Amino acid sequence: MPVFNLPWAVRDYEFNIFNRWGERLYTTQTVHEKWDGFYMNYIVQNDVYVWTLKCYDKLTNELIERVGHVTVLR
């Protein structure tokens, strides 16, 4: 099941990235904004990071929550 069908069909969008200690490295409320792999003006180290997504589908008013992992390798 897709997270959402159309990016403009969601509201209250929040996307976060955390390190292994739970420190939030990145947050956005803009659907098309992307993380550049930086935290406090430094490139993050090679590691596995946790991402969370929370938003509402405007068409169904359904709460959508997802959690996943991203591995940074340079």
C-alpha positions as CSV (number, residue, x, y, z in Angstrom):
1,M,0.0,0.0,0.0
2,P,1.5,3.4,-1.0
3,V,2.1,5.9,1.7
4,F,-0.1,8.3,-0.1
5,N,-1.3,8.6,-3.7
6,L,-0.7,12.3,-4.4
7,P,1.6,14.5,-2.4
8,W,-0.9,17.4,-2.4
9,A,-3.6,15.0,-1.0
10,V,-2.0,15.0,2.5
11,R,-2.1,17.4,5.4
12,D,-0.2,17.8,8.6
13,Y,2.9,16.1,7.0
14,E,5.9,15.5,9.2
15,F,9.1,13.6,8.3
16,N,12.0,13.0,10.7
17,I,15.4,11.3,10.7
18,F,17.0,10.1,13.9
19,N,20.4,8.7,14.8
20,R,20.8,5.5,16.8
21,W,20.6,7.4,20.1
22,G,17.2,8.9,19.2
23,E,18.6,12.4,18.5
24,R,16.5,14.1,15.7
25,L,18.9,15.1,12.9
26,Y,16.3,16.3,10.4
27,T,12.7,17.3,10.3
28,T,10.4,18.7,7.6
29,Q,6.8,19.5,7.1
30,T,7.2,20.0,3.4
31,V,6.4,17.0,1.2
32,H,9.0,17.6,-1.5
33,E,11.9,18.7,0.8
34,K,14.8,16.2,0.9
35,W,17.5,15.5,3.5
36,D,21.0,16.3,2.3
37,G,22.8,14.0,4.8
38,F,24.0,16.9,6.9
39,Y,23.5,17.7,10.6
40,M,24.6,20.9,12.1
41,N,26.5,21.8,8.9
42,Y,28.5,18.5,9.0
43,I,28.1,15.4,6.8
44,V,26.7,12.6,9.0
45,Q,28.9,9.5,9.4
46,N,28.2,6.2,7.7
47,D,25.5,4.5,9.7
48,V,21.9,3.4,9.8
49,Y,19.4,6.1,10.6
50,V,15.7,5.8,11.5
51,W,13.0,7.8,9.6
52,T,9.4,8.4,10.7
53,L,6.6,9.7,8.6
54,K,3.2,11.0,9.9
55,C,0.5,12.7,7.9
56,Y,-3.2,12.6,7.2
57,D,-4.8,11.6,3.9
58,K,-7.0,14.5,2.9
59,L,-9.4,12.2,0.9
60,T,-10.1,9.7,3.7
61,N,-8.9,11.6,6.7
62,E,-6.9,8.5,7.6
63,L,-3.8,8.9,9.8
64,I,-0.7,7.5,8.0
65,E,2.3,6.6,10.1
66,R,5.4,4.8,8.8
67,V,8.8,4.0,10.2
68,G,11.9,2.8,8.3
69,H,15.6,2.8,8.1
70,V,18.1,4.4,5.7
71,T,21.8,3.5,5.5
72,V,24.3,6.2,4.7
73,L,27.4,5.1,2.9
74,R,29.9,7.4,1.3
